[in-house]
Amino acid sequence: MSSRRKISWILTWFGLFCGILYVNLAVRGGTKDWFGFLVFAVLPLGIGLILRTKTKKARAWMEITPEMEKSILHLAAEQENLLTAADVALNTTLSMEQAGEALEAMRRKGQVHLRVADNGALVYEFQAVLSMEAKLNAERV
């Protein structure tokens, strides 16, 4: 869970909790502390809900589309089945961050295996994309 999402949940629940406390105090004790209600209940609740909707939109936007996947697969076939996020960013319309997220999404689906280069760079290996030579040398089952 990202830190932005955690903060949104904390603010939302804190706002709800304080809102319930202030409403309870207003009903039982007759207090009308509107400033405290606004600062400790309404403001955190509002900010938390706004952050939650923004993070949901950002996550939905980063979903890998079939077009993105197809362009990455074409590139993998050209690059001997080994790609980095920089390769994808250089050869597609994706930014470096988007390329890394797309490759990670494919890795989570099990479509790609992760390797680490000597310099620490993440290299994604596509085993589903085979050269014609590898296809011809495949053994019969």
C-alpha positions as CSV (number, residue, x, y, z in Angstrom):
1,M,0.0,0.0,0.0
2,S,1.5,3.4,-1.0
3,S,2.1,6.1,1.6
4,R,-0.4,8.4,-0.1
5,R,-3.1,5.7,0.2
6,K,-2.2,5.1,3.9
7,I,-2.5,8.8,4.7
8,S,-5.8,9.0,2.9
9,W,-7.2,6.1,5.0
10,I,-5.8,7.6,8.3
11,L,-7.3,11.0,7.6
12,T,-10.7,9.6,6.6
13,W,-11.0,7.4,9.7
14,F,-9.7,10.1,12.0
15,G,-12.2,12.6,10.5
16,L,-15.0,10.0,11.0
17,F,-14.0,9.2,14.5
18,C,-13.7,12.9,15.5
19,G,-17.0,13.7,13.8
20,I,-18.8,11.0,15.8
21,L,-17.2,12.3,19.0
22,Y,-18.2,15.9,18.3
23,V,-21.8,14.9,17.4
24,N,-22.0,12.8,20.6
25,L,-20.7,15.7,22.7
26,A,-23.1,18.1,21.0
27,V,-26.1,15.8,21.7
28,R,-25.2,14.9,25.3
29,G,-23.6,18.1,26.6
30,G,-25.1,20.7,24.4
31,T,-21.6,22.0,23.3
32,K,-21.5,23.9,20.1
33,D,-17.7,23.9,19.3
34,W,-18.0,24.4,15.5
35,F,-14.4,25.3,15.1
36,G,-13.1,22.1,16.6
37,F,-15.7,20.1,14.6
38,L,-14.5,21.7,11.3
39,V,-10.8,21.4,12.1
40,F,-10.8,17.9,13.6
41,A,-13.7,16.2,11.7
42,V,-14.7,17.9,8.5
43,L,-11.2,19.0,7.3
44,P,-9.4,15.6,7.7
45,L,-12.4,13.7,6.3
46,G,-12.6,15.9,3.3
47,I,-8.8,15.8,2.6
48,G,-8.8,12.0,3.1
49,L,-11.7,11.5,0.7
50,I,-10.1,13.7,-1.9
51,L,-6.8,11.8,-1.6
52,R,-8.6,8.5,-1.9
53,T,-10.3,9.5,-5.2
54,K,-7.0,10.8,-6.6
55,T,-5.1,7.6,-5.8
56,K,-7.9,5.5,-7.2
57,K,-7.7,7.5,-10.5
58,A,-4.0,7.2,-10.6
59,R,-4.1,3.4,-10.0
60,A,-6.8,3.0,-12.7
61,W,-4.7,5.1,-15.1
62,M,-1.6,2.9,-14.6
63,E,-3.5,-0.3,-15.6
64,I,-1.7,-1.8,-18.5
65,T,-3.7,-1.7,-21.7
66,P,-3.6,-4.3,-24.4
67,E,-2.0,-1.8,-26.8
68,M,0.8,-1.1,-24.3
69,E,1.3,-4.8,-23.7
70,K,1.4,-5.4,-27.5
71,S,4.0,-2.7,-28.1
72,I,6.2,-4.0,-25.2
73,L,6.0,-7.6,-26.6
74,H,7.0,-6.3,-30.1
75,L,9.9,-4.5,-28.5
76,A,10.9,-7.6,-26.6
77,A,10.9,-9.7,-29.8
78,E,13.3,-7.1,-31.3
79,Q,15.6,-6.9,-28.3
80,E,16.2,-10.7,-27.8
81,N,13.5,-11.0,-25.1
82,L,15.4,-8.8,-22.6
83,L,14.1,-5.3,-21.7
84,T,14.7,-2.6,-19.1
85,A,12.3,0.2,-18.3
86,A,14.6,2.6,-20.2
87,D,14.4,0.4,-23.3
88,V,10.6,0.6,-23.2
89,A,10.6,4.3,-22.5
90,L,13.0,5.0,-25.4
91,N,11.0,2.9,-27.9
92,T,7.4,3.6,-27.0
93,T,5.3,6.6,-26.0
94,L,5.5,5.6,-22.3
95,S,7.5,7.7,-19.7
96,M,10.2,6.0,-17.7
97,E,7.8,5.7,-14.7
98,Q,5.0,4.3,-16.8
99,A,7.4,1.8,-18.5
100,G,8.5,0.5,-15.1
101,E,5.0,0.2,-13.9
102,A,3.9,-1.6,-17.0
103,L,6.8,-4.1,-16.8
104,E,6.1,-4.7,-13.1
105,A,2.4,-5.3,-13.9
106,M,3.4,-7.9,-16.5
107,R,5.8,-9.5,-14.0
108,R,3.0,-9.7,-11.4
109,K,0.9,-11.5,-14.0
110,G,3.6,-14.0,-14.5
111,Q,4.3,-13.0,-18.1
112,V,7.9,-11.8,-17.4
113,H,10.7,-12.9,-15.2
114,L,13.0,-10.5,-13.4
115,R,16.7,-10.5,-13.5
116,V,19.2,-8.1,-12.0
117,A,22.2,-6.8,-14.0
118,D,25.7,-6.4,-12.4
119,N,25.1,-2.6,-12.0
120,G,21.8,-3.2,-10.2
121,A,19.5,-2.5,-13.2
122,L,16.3,-4.5,-13.4
123,V,16.1,-6.6,-16.6
124,Y,12.8,-8.2,-17.6
125,E,13.0,-11.5,-19.5
126,F,10.2,-12.4,-21.8
127,Q,10.1,-16.2,-22.1
128,A,6.9,-16.3,-24.1
129,V,8.5,-14.5,-27.1
130,L,10.7,-17.0,-28.9
131,S,12.8,-16.6,-32.0
132,M,12.1,-18.8,-35.0
133,E,15.2,-20.8,-34.3
134,A,14.1,-21.5,-30.8
135,K,10.6,-22.5,-32.0
136,L,12.2,-24.9,-34.6
137,N,14.5,-26.4,-32.0
138,A,11.6,-27.0,-29.6
139,E,11.2,-30.7,-28.6
140,R,8.0,-32.6,-29.4
141,V,5.9,-33.6,-26.5
